[in-house]
């Protein structure tokens, strides 16, 4: 029988043999691989789900860690800010408007730099629990009952704590509490950061994944902090995930939740004790396994049918695999088949992919400067480790080289002239061109990269293979070339400070501080110079940086009439200088620089104190012989004289300004008028003009405009025959109805009746 079958197979035609070969080759491998793959897929599905769970939990832990870190940093920054502490001490009120405005501006600036959106509330506990909020109104704040939540949570002395959303009634946001001041033990004030669940999910990303998997995050007390279901936030784990054990660090089992079986896997963070849980319905797991098995059989059947058709028809078309590939990746309608065969369409598709890839690379190249700026800004702030720097540099295309690092800081010598000379748009071009010029000048060093941290200042990071005298001499030579180029190509001069060599890029924050301190010596060494730590005056290097900072604060306090703080800081400088081994000429230069700063700032405000009061700053300074005499002259004579002069100038300027505003309103009474338009016209803020107008005239701006318009309209009605429509237009009203309504509210009569009564009288 077997011999007969062998003979029958040998006598088959080639076409039938080919058909048989194709059928055998298609049936047995496909069925074998299909059944084996379905079996392996079903067995490995569980391990894949477990690995995905671990990845999602680790990812969620990292993202929430970043979120909580950002919130903690933001809360500490706000709680330790001097303006916020001052506002908490002084309390709210119209007499503390400047303090409140300064605090509000500080909070707005800190919020704008945060990576997550949040709102800020401050509880003034010493002022009848008054609550300030950056976003919410008084009704919304009362509804949240922040004071009640604080009392219920019973925090430790200075410990911050987080209250998940919906923990209490009418508490839709996640709340972070921290005392203000930060070591006050919740006795003076309390800072509250509000983060909405939408912002949490936007920051962290989706908590729902494939196969119906979703992730929960609970704090150390078992309250759910993050979930895609808003109603679960604030509830306990026992309510959402029954029979869950929070004592174990790792948890994996199948639980019955709400009549549905779930695969539950959890892990606890060792950093903050939070628990992260991934839940996947078991039905989804088994359904996926069944779909894989069904898909395998379908694919096996399709392949078998395809091979059978090819073998039976003995097709000579060699483009069948290419057409199949094109149809799979580039589906099209029937009327598009005229565009060409599968190979042509596949080539067009690959060209589209290449073009899209080029566009993405171009966009990424455009973002590289901003990425590099952000990386080195983090280094300056000390927020990046060596490992994080290597990863970020590789991603941003930065090739760090050199065994030692030098930090160079170039800054315009006359910042006031720099601001006057270049407008904001022009300054942006300068800030782009100046780092490029410096990088081109230092092109022979192993590594060189520059960026602009602030207006008029450029930081250049240089990596060198050695830090000897030869390398330092080369850097000084290049720095001198930079100053020469700046004088040639721009309309200002710069000074360059070179800090001591550093052992790595993560220490450039220290190098930047040293270089910035060296730049402070220009007021004695002069401008347009290269300052190196080894060449700087030895006495200057011993000076504490706080001395220069105190002088700037003294100038600030004197200009704002704060004689108490200015005298206190002056006394601190006078007490510190005798302990510093500096020459008398150097100490005299410090005070000469401070008086120069004060004179310059006064002239910026249009006040020439020397001409108005006949005071020769520098002559008087050099006539003094002892430091106590100098302190007595500054604190007892000069500072009070400046304060009195500024107050007189401010009163006269305010009256003149309000007079000009009133004249402007009278000249444009028939046009559209608003406080914003007047503020823009005179270059002031809306709040300042409103307060100034109220103080000088006794009326609000809108009240004054209304009074003037009504008086003009009344005169025209009494003494002219102008139509009421024309009077309404001349009074600045867009419609007669609005004019009639305002006139009647003012005089209890419509304009027509008012005119008739006056004419009859």
JOFEN-V816138 format. One record per residue. N is the residue number from 0. SS is DSSP state (H for helix, E for strand, - for the rest). OMEGA is omega in radians with two decimals (999 if undefined). Layout:
((N SS OMEGA) (N SS OMEGA))
//
This chain:
((0 - 3.14) (1 H 3.14) (2 H -3.14) (3 H 3.13) (4 H 3.10) (5 H 3.12) (6 H 3.13) (7 H 3.13) (8 H -3.14) (9 H -3.12) (10 - 3.14) (11 - 3.06) (12 - -3.13) (13 H -3.13) (14 H 3.13) (15 H 3.07) (16 H 3.13) (17 H 3.11) (18 H 3.14) (19 H 3.09) (20 H -3.11) (21 H 3.14) (22 H 3.14) (23 H -3.13) (24 H -3.12) (25 H -3.05) (26 H -2.98) (27 H 3.13) (28 H -3.09) (29 H 3.14) (30 H -3.13) (31 H -3.12) (32 H -3.13) (33 H -3.14) (34 H 3.14) (35 H -3.12) (36 H 3.12) (37 H 3.11) (38 H 3.14) (39 H 3.14) (40 H 3.13) (41 H -3.12) (42 H -3.06) (43 H -3.11) (44 H -3.10) (45 H 3.14) (46 H 3.11) (47 H 3.12) (48 H 3.12) (49 H 3.12) (50 H 3.10) (51 H 3.10) (52 H -3.13) (53 H 3.13) (54 H -3.12) (55 H 3.14) (56 H 3.09) (57 H 3.14) (58 H 3.13) (59 H 3.12) (60 H 3.12) (61 H -3.09) (62 H 3.11) (63 H 3.06) (64 H 3.08) (65 H -3.12) (66 H -3.12) (67 H 3.09) (68 H 3.11) (69 H 3.14) (70 H 3.13) (71 H 3.13) (72 H 3.14) (73 H -3.12) (74 H 3.12) (75 H 3.14) (76 H -3.13) (77 H -3.06) (78 H -3.13) (79 - 3.14) (80 - -3.09) (81 H -3.12) (82 H 3.13) (83 H 3.13) (84 H 3.13) (85 H 3.12) (86 H 3.12) (87 H -3.14) (88 H -3.06) (89 H 3.11) (90 - 3.14) (91 - 3.08) (92 - -3.10) (93 H 3.12) (94 H 3.07) (95 H -3.05) (96 H -3.13) (97 H 3.12) (98 H 3.13) (99 H 3.13) (100 H 3.12) (101 H 3.11) (102 H -3.12) (103 H 3.12) (104 H 3.11) (105 H 3.14) (106 H 3.12) (107 H -3.13) (108 H -3.13) (109 H 3.12) (110 H -3.08) (111 H -3.14) (112 - -3.08) (113 - 3.12) (114 - 3.11) (115 - 3.13) (116 - 3.08) (117 - 3.03) (118 E -3.03) (119 E 2.97) (120 E 3.11) (121 E 3.12) (122 E 3.08) (123 E -3.02) (124 - -3.13) (125 - -3.13) (126 - 3.04) (127 - 3.10) (128 - 3.03) (129 E -3.07) (130 E 3.00) (131 E 3.11) (132 E -3.14) (133 - -3.05) (134 - -2.96) (135 - 3.05) (136 - -3.08) (137 H 3.13) (138 H 3.14) (139 H -3.14) (140 H 3.11) (141 H -3.12) (142 H -3.12) (143 H 3.09) (144 - -3.10) (145 H -3.13) (146 H 3.12) (147 H 3.11) (148 H 3.14) (149 H -3.13) (150 H -3.13) (151 H -3.07) (152 H 3.10) (153 - -3.10) (154 - 3.03) (155 - -2.96) (156 - -3.06) (157 - -3.05) (158 - 3.00) (159 - 3.12) (160 E -3.07) (161 E 3.07) (162 E -3.12) (163 - 3.12) (164 - 3.08) (165 - 3.06) (166 - 3.08) (167 - 3.10) (168 - 3.12) (169 - 3.07) (170 - -3.05) (171 - -3.02) (172 E 2.92) (173 E -3.05) (174 E 3.03) (175 E -3.11) (176 E 3.06) (177 E -3.13) (178 E 3.06) (179 E -0.12) (180 - -2.91) (181 - 3.12) (182 - -3.08) (183 - 3.11) (184 - 3.10) (185 - -3.12) (186 - -3.09) (187 - -3.12) (188 E -3.11) (189 E 3.05) (190 E 3.14) (191 E 3.03) (192 E 3.14) (193 E 3.06) (194 E -3.12) (195 E 3.11) (196 H 3.12) (197 H 3.12) (198 H 3.07) (199 H -3.12) (200 H 3.11) (201 H 3.14) (202 H -3.05) (203 H -3.03) (204 - -3.08) (205 - 3.05) (206 - 3.08) (207 E -3.05) (208 - -3.12) (209 H -3.13) (210 H 3.12) (211 H -3.12) (212 - 3.01) (213 E -3.00) (214 E 3.05) (215 E 3.04) (216 E -3.14) (217 E -3.14) (218 - -3.05) (219 - 3.11) (220 - 3.09) (221 - 3.10) (222 E -3.07) (223 E -3.13) (224 E -3.04) (225 E 3.09) (226 - 3.10) (227 - 3.07) (228 - -3.05) (229 H -3.09) (230 H -3.14) (231 H -3.12) (232 - -3.13) (233 - 3.10) (234 - 3.14) (235 E 3.13) (236 H -3.12) (237 H 3.13) (238 H -3.06) (239 H -3.11) (240 - -3.14) (241 - 3.10) (242 - 3.12) (243 - -3.11) (244 - 3.14) (245 - -3.12) (246 - -3.09) (247 - 3.11) (248 - 3.10) (249 E -3.04) (250 E 3.13) (251 E 3.06) (252 E 3.09) (253 E -3.09) (254 E 3.10) (255 E -3.09) (256 E 3.09) (257 - 3.14) (258 - 3.14) (259 E -3.14) (260 E -3.11) (261 E 2.93) (262 E -3.03) (263 E 3.07) (264 E -3.07) (265 E 3.02) (266 E -3.08) (267 E 3.13) (268 - 3.11) (269 - -3.08) (270 - -3.07) (271 - 3.10) (272 - 3.12) (273 - -3.12) (274 E -3.13) (275 E -2.98) (276 E 3.05) (277 E -3.12) (278 E 3.11) (279 E 3.10) (280 E 3.12) (281 H 3.12) (282 H 3.11) (283 H 3.13) (284 H -3.13) (285 H 3.12) (286 H 3.12) (287 H 3.11) (288 H 3.11) (289 H 3.12) (290 H 3.11) (291 H 3.14) (292 H 3.11) (293 H 3.12) (294 H 3.12) (295 H 3.12) (296 H 3.12) (297 H 3.12) (298 H 3.13) (299 H 3.13) (300 H 3.13) (301 H 3.11) (302 H 3.12) (303 H 3.13) (304 H 3.13) (305 H 3.12) (306 H 3.11) (307 H 3.12) (308 H -3.14) (309 H -3.10) (310 H -3.09) (311 H -3.10) (312 H -3.09) (313 - -3.06) (314 - 3.10) (315 - -3.10) (316 - -3.10) (317 - -3.12) (318 - -3.10) (319 H 3.09) (320 H -3.14) (321 H 3.13) (322 H 3.11) (323 H 3.12) (324 H 3.14) (325 H 3.12) (326 H -3.12) (327 H -3.07) (328 H -3.12) (329 - 3.12) (330 - -3.13) (331 - 3.12) (332 - -3.06) (333 H -3.09) (334 H 3.11) (335 H -3.12) (336 H 3.13) (337 H -3.13) (338 H 3.13) (339 - -3.14) (340 - -3.05) (341 H -3.12) (342 H 3.13) (343 H -3.13) (344 H 3.10) (345 H 3.08) (346 H 3.09) (347 H 3.14) (348 H 3.11) (349 H 3.07) (350 H 3.08) (351 H 3.11) (352 H 3.12) (353 H 3.12) (354 H 3.10) (355 H 3.11) (356 H 3.10) (357 H 3.12) (358 H 3.11) (359 H 3.11) (360 H 3.11) (361 H 3.12) (362 H 3.11) (363 H 3.10) (364 H 3.11) (365 H -3.12) (366 H -3.11) (367 H 3.12) (368 H -3.14) (369 H 3.09) (370 H -3.14) (371 H 3.10) (372 H -3.14) (373 H -3.13) (374 H -3.08) (375 H 3.02) (376 H 3.06) (377 H 3.09) (378 H 3.11) (379 H -3.13) (380 - -3.13) (381 - -3.05) (382 - -3.06) (383 - 3.10) (384 - -3.12) (385 H -3.13) (386 H 3.11) (387 H 3.11) (388 H -3.14) (389 H 3.13) (390 H -3.13) (391 H 3.13) (392 H 3.11) (393 H 3.14) (394 H -3.10) (395 H 3.11) (396 - 3.14) (397 - -3.13) (398 - -3.10) (399 - -3.12) (400 - 3.07) (401 - 3.12) (402 - 3.07) (403 E -3.02) (404 E 3.03) (405 E 3.07) (406 E 3.07) (407 E 3.10) (408 E 3.08) (409 E -3.10) (410 E 3.08) (411 E -3.09) (412 - -3.11) (413 - -3.07) (414 H 3.14) (415 H 3.10) (416 H 3.10) (417 H 3.12) (418 H 3.14) (419 H -3.06) (420 H -3.06) (421 - 3.04) (422 - -3.04) (423 H -3.14) (424 H 3.12) (425 H 3.11) (426 H 3.10) (427 H 3.09) (428 H 3.12) (429 H -3.13) (430 H 3.05) (431 H -3.04) (432 H -3.05) (433 H 3.07) (434 H 3.11) (435 H 3.13) (436 H -3.13) (437 H 3.12) (438 H 3.11) (439 H 3.13) (440 H -3.13) (441 - -3.01) (442 - -3.09) (443 - 3.14) (444 - -3.10) (445 - -3.12) (446 E -3.14) (447 E 3.12) (448 E -3.12) (449 E 3.06) (450 E -3.03) (451 E 3.13) (452 E -3.11) (453 E -3.08) (454 - 3.05) (455 - -3.10) (456 E -3.14) (457 E 3.06) (458 E 3.11) (459 E 3.11) (460 E -3.05) (461 E 3.04) (462 E -3.11) (463 E 3.12) (464 - 3.11) (465 - -3.04) (466 - -3.12) (467 - -3.11) (468 H 3.12) (469 H 3.12) (470 H -3.14) (471 H 3.11) (472 H 3.11) (473 H 3.13) (474 H 3.10) (475 H 3.12) (476 H 3.11) (477 H 3.12) (478 H 3.09) (479 H 3.08) (480 H 3.11) (481 H 3.14) (482 H 3.10) (483 H 3.13) (484 H -3.13) (485 H 3.10) (486 H -3.10) (487 H -2.99) (488 H -3.11) (489 - -3.09) (490 - 3.10) (491 - 3.11) (492 - 3.12) (493 E 2.95) (494 E -3.08) (495 E 3.08) (496 E -3.13) (497 E -3.12) (498 - 3.10) (499 - -3.12) (500 - 3.13) (501 E -3.09) (502 - -3.12) (503 - -3.10) (504 H 3.14) (505 H 3.14) (506 H -3.05) (507 H 3.06) (508 H 3.10) (509 H 3.10) (510 H 3.11) (511 H 3.10) (512 H -3.14) (513 H -3.14) (514 H 3.11) (515 H 3.09) (516 H 3.10) (517 H 3.11) (518 H 3.12) (519 - 3.14) (520 - -3.11) (521 H -3.08) (522 H 3.05) (523 H -3.12) (524 H -3.11) (525 - -3.13) (526 - 3.13) (527 - -3.13) (528 - 3.00) (529 E -3.07) (530 E 3.12) (531 E -3.07) (532 - -3.10) (533 - -3.09) (534 - -3.08) (535 - 3.12) (536 - -3.04) (537 H 3.12) (538 H 3.14) (539 H -3.13) (540 H -3.14) (541 H -3.13) (542 - 3.07) (543 - 3.12) (544 H 3.14) (545 H 3.13) (546 H 3.12) (547 H 3.13) (548 H 3.12) (549 H 3.13) (550 H 3.10) (551 H 3.12) (552 H 3.07) (553 H 3.11) (554 H 3.14) (555 H -3.11) (556 H 3.14) (557 H 3.14) (558 H 3.13) (559 - 3.05) (560 - -3.11) (561 - -3.09) (562 H -3.10) (563 H -3.12) (564 H 3.13) (565 H 3.10) (566 H 3.12) (567 H 3.13) (568 H 3.10) (569 H 3.09) (570 H 3.11) (571 H 3.11) (572 H -3.14) (573 H 3.11) (574 H -3.07) (575 H -3.04) (576 H 3.13) (577 - 3.13) (578 - -3.13) (579 - -3.10) (580 - 3.13) (581 - 3.13) (582 - 3.08) (583 H 3.14) (584 H 3.12) (585 H 3.10) (586 H 3.10) (587 H 3.11) (588 H 3.10) (589 H -3.12) (590 H 3.08) (591 H 3.10) (592 H 3.14) (593 H 3.11) (594 H 3.07) (595 H 3.08) (596 H -3.13) (597 H 3.12) (598 H -3.13) (599 H -3.13) (600 H 3.09) (601 H 3.11) (602 H 3.09) (603 H 3.12) (604 - -3.14) (605 - -3.08) (606 - 3.08) (607 - -3.03) (608 H -3.14) (609 H -3.13) (610 H -3.08) (611 H -3.04) (612 H 3.11) (613 - -3.13) (614 - 3.06) (615 - -3.08) (616 H -2.94) (617 H 3.08) (618 H 3.09) (619 H -3.12) (620 H -3.08) (621 H 3.05) (622 H -3.12) (623 - -3.03) (624 - -3.09) (625 - 3.12) (626 H 3.07) (627 H 3.09) (628 H 3.13) (629 H 3.14) (630 H -3.14) (631 H 3.14) (632 H -3.11) (633 H -3.04) (634 H -3.05) (635 H -3.06) (636 H -2.99) (637 H -3.08) (638 H 3.08) (639 H 3.12) (640 H 3.12) (641 H -3.14) (642 H -3.13) (643 H -3.14) (644 H 3.13) (645 H 3.12) (646 H 3.09) (647 H 3.13) (648 H -3.11) (649 H -3.13) (650 H -3.13) (651 H 3.14) (652 H 3.14) (653 H 3.13) (654 H 3.12) (655 H -3.12) (656 H -3.13) (657 H 3.08) (658 H 3.12) (659 H 3.11) (660 H 3.12) (661 H 3.11) (662 H 3.11) (663 H 3.12) (664 H -3.14) (665 H -3.13) (666 H -3.09) (667 - -3.07) (668 - -3.14) (669 - -3.11) (670 - 3.10) (671 - -3.11) (672 - 3.06) (673 - 3.11) (674 H 3.11) (675 H 3.13) (676 H 3.12) (677 H 3.12) (678 H 3.10) (679 H -3.13) (680 H -3.08) (681 H 3.02) (682 - 3.12) (683 - 3.06) (684 - -3.12) (685 H -3.10) (686 H -3.12) (687 H 3.13) (688 H 3.13) (689 H 3.14) (690 H -3.12) (691 H -3.13) (692 H 3.13) (693 H -3.12) (694 H -3.04) (695 H -3.02) (696 H -3.11) (697 - 3.14) (698 - 2.94) (699 - -3.13) (700 H -3.12) (701 H 3.10) (702 H 3.12) (703 H 3.13) (704 H 3.14) (705 H 3.13) (706 H -3.12) (707 H -3.14) (708 H -3.14) (709 H 3.10) (710 H 3.10) (711 H -3.13) (712 H 3.12) (713 H 3.12) (714 H -3.14) (715 H 3.12) (716 H -3.08) (717 H -2.92) (718 H 3.12) (719 - 3.07) (720 - -3.14) (721 - 3.05) (722 - -3.12) (723 H 3.11) (724 H 3.14) (725 H 3.09) (726 H 3.11) (727 H 3.13) (728 H 3.13) (729 H 3.12) (730 - 3.07) (731 - 3.14) (732 - -3.08) (733 - -3.11) (734 - 3.12) (735 H -3.12) (736 H 3.12) (737 H 3.13) (738 H 3.14) (739 H -3.12) (740 H -3.14) (741 H -3.14) (742 H -3.13) (743 H 3.07) (744 H -3.08) (745 H -3.01) (746 H 3.08) (747 - 3.10) (748 - 3.00) (749 - -3.10) (750 H -3.10) (751 H 3.13) (752 H 3.10) (753 H 3.13) (754 H -3.13) (755 H 3.14) (756 H -3.14) (757 H 3.13) (758 H 3.13) (759 H 3.11) (760 - 999))
//
